[in-house]
Amino acid sequence: MSVNRRTLLGSAAGLAAGSLAAGRASARESEAGGSKAGGGAPQALASAGVITPHVGNLPFEMIDGVKQFHLIAGEFNQEFSPGFHVRIWGYNGSSPGPTIEAVEGDRVRILVTNRLTEATTVHWHGMLVPSGMDGVAGISGPSIPPGQTFAYEFTLRQHGSQMYHPHDDEMKQLAMGMMGMFIIHPREPGADAVDRDYVWMTHAWNIPPGTYRPNPATMTDFNIWTLNGRVYPGTAPMLAATGQRVRIRVGNLSMLSHPMHLHGHHFWISGTDGGRIPPERRWSAATVNVAVGTTRDVDFVADNPGDWAYHCHRSHHTMNAMSHTVPNLVGVDERAAGAEIAALVPGYMPMGGHGMAGMEMGPGPVNTAPMMAGRGPYGPVGMGGMFTLLKVRDGLTDFSRDPGWYAPPPGTLPRRV
Ligand SMILES: [Cu+2]
């Protein structure tokens, strides 16, 4: 269990690359709530590489000293939260696509198979690649026609949290979900190594309730806000044992910025798409704005046991499909009218005039996510969208399952006076 990332990544070339990749994939799947977790090995690996909840990391093969990855662009169904399915585009069956993870100095080859009905490219966002490998349609090099596979190949001259996305029919392809993270570890992480290294991609979608495909023509009117292609309460919690060093990396290729806020801890803003920030230039905060087209890494010690919210601080971004075209009813007593309407429309509930946070959504259109949902030990959570939890527990060793709700010690709950 004391294998550190440097030892592990350093020895990666000497291992059967496929088995390492497979081990990592199963560690990620167990993190995402999947069932493929094995015995102890994935545990060790989980603390060595990045963890991309719900999505996992892309396996690679070592071929003549080159790490070879394979991205497959295509259309598929994805469950954003229980019962809410969307028809979107992405890579290898998910949006965001699986995280590509490598080490500064690696030679990488990324095969890209295009199973879309239109041409695509991959742009390596924030990465120092030769001009011809930059993936801008019409300029850098050829686009990939439908049905064909092209190889991008370059040497990683940098470290940091970078991204990948198409630069061909970009507005539609990004809106449909084509994006992923490309994490490059420093060759010598030194004191910068962490125990738990989480990766999230934010995204904004316009999926009117009752429909299945995002509308890529939307400019500002989004109604679904995802973390790794999931909305709360469908998002997995992040886990840490008390005292562990944790990193959270966030990439944003949506059309709005997301101020990501962590409860119970201060963090150091420790990296951008320009790479890791030297320690003397880091900055302490509890919120970091992840602007459009950027990434941010934050590092902290999980020294405060509990269940801590982690969310975008734009409050509409922690809601699911909102009825935001209804009149403003704040201050209106609509209960009498609501009772009359409910007699005609079973399940109708007046909303807007009184607090919405306790409401459980009644029957509505098929295929959408309730505006606010989730239930905790003290009642309704009233959240959706870009919201999840950091669960910090003393002596946590099993990271393959949710440890349940935190039990606050006596004297640490608000009391009635
Ligand atoms: Cu946001």
Boltz pocket constraint, residues with backbone or C-beta under 6 A from the ligand:
constraints:
  - pocket:
      binder: B
      contacts: [[A, 225], [A, 256], [A, 257], [A, 258], [A, 259], [A, 312], [A, 313], [A, 314], [A, 317], [A, 386]]
      max_distance: 6.0
